[in-house]
Amino acid sequence: MAASAFTSVAAHKESEEQRTNAMQQGWIHDGQGSPTDPESYVPGDLSDCEGTAEVCGIIAPEGEPGKPEIVEGSDLYNRIQAKDPSQNDVFLMD
């Protein structure tokens, strides 16, 4: 019985993690607005983002329909401002 409860908890945690990961998607910055403004992004492929100078795109869940969720003061927000790709959710280009 205990093994079954453990399996159930593990399955729940795994499915929760899968939902979180599934909600993450690539967003391309339009090059016009502030990189911390969700209105400056469209869904897209980040494979062309190469370099170190400017924010090209991010990986984030959808907030408002068709826009990424970027919460002021969040870790992602701070990494965007710092142009910090260390967590693999901010992508830069030259």
N, C-alpha and C positions, 0 to 999 in steps of 0.2 A: 504494500500500500504506500509506504514512504517513497519507494522508487517511482511509483506512478505519480505521486504529487510532485516530486522533483522534476520528472520529465515534463509534466504539465507547466510548471513554472518556467523551466528552461525554454519550452516551446513558445510560451507567451513572450518572454524576453526576446527571443529570436524574431518572432513575428513583429514585435514593436520596433526592433532595430531595422528590420527590412522595410517597414513603412516609413521610418525616418529617412533611410537612405533613398528610398524610391521617390520621396518628395523633393530631394535635392536635384537641381537641374542647372545647366549652364545658361548664363546670361551674358550677352555681349553689350558692352558700353557703346553708346552711339557717338562718342567723341565730342559731343556738344555740351551737355550739362555736367553738373558735378558728379563725380563717380560715387558719391554717397547718396545720390538722389535716385530712388527706384524708377522714376519716370524716364531716366536716361538709359534704360536697358530694354533689350528685346531678347526673347529666348533664342539661343543659338549654340553653335558648335565652337568650342574654345580651342580647337586644334591649330588655328592660325595665330594664336596668341603666343608670341615668342619675343623675348627681350626683357628689358629692365627699367624702361623710362616712364611709361604711362600705364594706367589701368586699362586693360583690354576687355576683361570680363571677370565674372565671379561664378562661384557655385553657391547656390542658396535655395531655400524653399520658396515657393510662390507665396507672396503676401496678397496684395490686391490682385484681381484677375489680370494675368498677363505681365505682372511685374514682380521682381524679387522682393523678398522681405529683408529690408535693411533697417535695423533698429538703432537709432542714435545711441551711442555709448556702448553698444554691444562689441564683443570681440571682433566680429566680422567688420563692423563699421570702423573700428580702430585700425584693423589691418588694411582696409581700403585706403584710409587716410594716410597711413604710413607706407603704402605701396609695398606691403609685406606679404610675399608669397609663401612663407614658411609653413603654413597649414594646408597648402594645396587647395585653397578656396578663393584665392585672389591671383589673377593671371595678368601679366604685364606684356607690353610690346614696346618696341623702339619707334 
